Amino acid sequence: MTAGVAPPDYLRFVQDVLRAAGAAPEDAAAVAQGLLWADLRGREGQGLERLPNLARRLGRGLIRSPAAMAWSEAGTAARVLDAADGFGHVAGSAAMEQAVALAASHGVGLVLVRRSVHFGAASYYCAQAVEAGCLAIATTNAYRKVAAFGGRRPVLGTNPLAFGCPTGTGEPLLVDVSTSALAGSGVRGRQGSGKLPPGSALDAEGRPTDDPAAVEAGCLLPAAGPKGYGLALMVEVLSAVLSGAAVGGDVGSVFHTWDRPVGAGHAFLAVSIPRFMPLEVFLARVDALVAWVKAPPPLDPERPVRFPGEGRGRLAERRRRDGILLDETCRRAADSAAAEWGVARIRG
């Protein structure tokens, strides 16, 4: 059996690459933790395969490290963080930490971020808040890939929305969804080897397509038609319009925009559970809800009903123990980054 990559080796490799590209040590460590969290949970599109792009953007000055991030107050329980074109993982972790601190003092905390870049899996930040005894929401806007409902040209990003809360199992309930019918990483993962689900994309002529290669010149469609479109607009307003970040077509692409920073915006909301009820009471109520949801027999006896995040949490436990088996895409990304920045290849 092939040995997987041990988490300490994973972290060391990512930090070596980013530091070779010019990252401050603390920034490299923060990004490495975010990528590892995603790969432990099978979120490969938000993990190691992002590394070559992040390092290259850093090397070209499109990501700054350390960035001169600056805070401003927007109310008793609200703050705005100007990320100054720094790493999204760094800005995101700082913002959620501040949201949690505000929630501890005031019950709720809201932090908006502008001038940022791709921040990985939105649920990563909700998990951080859950560890501090909070409910949390995290959102971000992104480069335009998705048509409006009834449209045929990309005008909005995949604009993910995540929610997290603790459960009595110790594994958080984590909802993390793209507001498009398919996430951008889902399209990349099917390049050359699969078809897109029906009703998820249009080609350059505005015709339905199941060809991943056709989406580059075409667009994705919103999830559930007007519902996904409405949620995408909500995320855009909260993450970008209100924060002062780039909006709509002004948001850069981490893959294709090489003449300016991305300029993305994020939003982080934390709610302190103990300010509303004792944590043990909340956990009992959530567990009762989960038990109620799981009680009916599943459609497939081999696939029991789980709460969102439960399956990925179990996968993370196995991968912490056995290591992370890199798929072909991740292995290519890792080897490319190692060669470009002159560091030793990742082991495993």
Buried (B, 14 or more C-beta within 10 A) or exposed (E): EEEBBBBEBBBBBBBBBBBBBBBBEEBBBBBBBBBBBBBBBBBBBBBBBBBBBBBBBBBEEBBBBBBEBEEEEBEEBBBBBBBBBBBBBBBBBBBBBBBBBBBBEBBBBBBBBBBBBBBBBBBBBBBBBBEBBBBBBBBBBBBBBBBBBEBBEBBBBBBBBBBBBBBBBEBBBBBBBBBBBBBBBBBBBBEEEEEBEEEBBBBBEEEBBBEBEBBEEBBBBBBEEEEBBBBBBBBBBBBBBBBBBBBBEEBBBBEEBEEEBBBBBBBBBBBBBBBEEEEEEBBEEBBEEBEEEEEEEEEEEEEEBBBBBBBBBEBBEEBEEEBBBBEEBBBEBBBBBBEBBEBEEBEB
